[in-house]
């Protein structure tokens, strides 16, 4: 997709996520007390309440949790159709990340997904997802 809208400036909570993406690394926030991942990233665990959070590297694989296809264009930078996907991380299924696929791909719940990194210009990179069998 061309002429994308530039993402908002990254704050202290999301900055490390996008900084890692620039290096083509996928990271998530996890609790060192209970081990569970959380998204959106915060200073406190949403499961046990501990203030013991750290950034962990993800392997970049997950399973398709849900998706929706946008068929009516709402902005010139995003030509329809495109499909928004929500992917549960392999190592932390409670962490679900969003991505976009062009068109209307055939998808099924639970199918394996893999991350790829989209350079959207001005030094910004977004983690995106695609079916694992289409990763090459």
N, C-alpha and C positions, 0 to 999 in steps of 0.2 A: 504494500500500500504506500502510495507516495503522498507528499504534502501532509504528513501526520501532524497532529497537534502536539506541541512540545509538552511533556509531562510537567507537572508542578515542581517547584523546587523541593528537594528532598529534605526532610526534617531529621532530627536526631534519632527518631524511631526507625525510619525507613532508609536513612542514608547508607548504613552498612550493607543492606540488601542490594541497593543499586550500585554501590561501589564494587561489590563482588561480581555483579553482572557485567561490569565493564571488563573484568578479567575473565569472563566466561566461566564463572563459578556460580552455582546456585547454593544459597544459604538459607537457613531458617532459624528462628529463635526457639530455644528449648530451655526447659527448667533443669537446673542441676540437682534439685531436690527430688523431684518425682520422675524426671526423665521425659516428660511429655513435651511435644512441640506446640507452639501457639502461633496463630496468625490472626490478626495483625500483630506485629511485633510490639511488645510492651516491656516494662520493667518488672512486672509481676506476673506470675503464672496464673492463667485463667482456670486452672484445674485445682491446684493446692494452695494458691495464694502466696507462695514463697517469693521473696525478692532475690532470686538466685538464677537469673537468666543469662544465657550465653548464646553466641552465634555458632551454629554447626554447619559443616559442609554437607550438602545432600548429593546423592549419586546422580541425580537428574532423571530419575525414573519415577513413574507413578501410575495410577489407574484413573481412568475417566470416571469422575463422580457424577457430573451432569453437564449439559450443554444446551444452548439455544441458538437458533439461526435468526439473524436480523435480515429481513427481506426488504424493508423500507428504509432507504437511505435517510439518515438524520443529519449528516454533515458531509460536505464535499470531500473532506480528507478520508472518509471511510465509505468507499463505494460498496453498495450491497449487491449480492448477498455476502455475508461473512458470518462465521460461527464463533461464538464465545464458548470457551470450555473451562470447566473447573476440574482440576486434577488433584487427587489426594496423593501426597508424597509416599514413596515406598517405605522409607524408614520412619515416617511419622504421619500415618494416615489422617490424624486429626488436623494436620496442616493442609489446607486446600488453597491452591494458587490458581489464578485466572490467566488465560491466554486467548489468543484469537487465531483462527484459521481462515484463509480465504475460501469463499464459496460455501457449498453445502455438502461437506464430505459425509460419507456413510460412517456413522459412529455407533458404538454400542456401549452400554454401561459396563464399567469394569475393564474395558479394553486397555492394554498397556500403552502408555504414553511416554515420550521422551522429550527432554527439554532441548531447545536450541536458542541461540541468542541473536536477536534482531538489532542491528545498528540503526537507530532512528535519526542519527545526525547530531551535530553539536556535542560529540563525545558521550552521548547517552545510549545505553543498551538496555533492552527489555528482554527478560526471559520469556520465551513463548513455548508452546507445547504442540506436538504433532503425534499422530499414531506411531508407535514404535516400529511398525513394519514399513513406514515411509521415511525413516530417519536418514537413509542414505541419500 
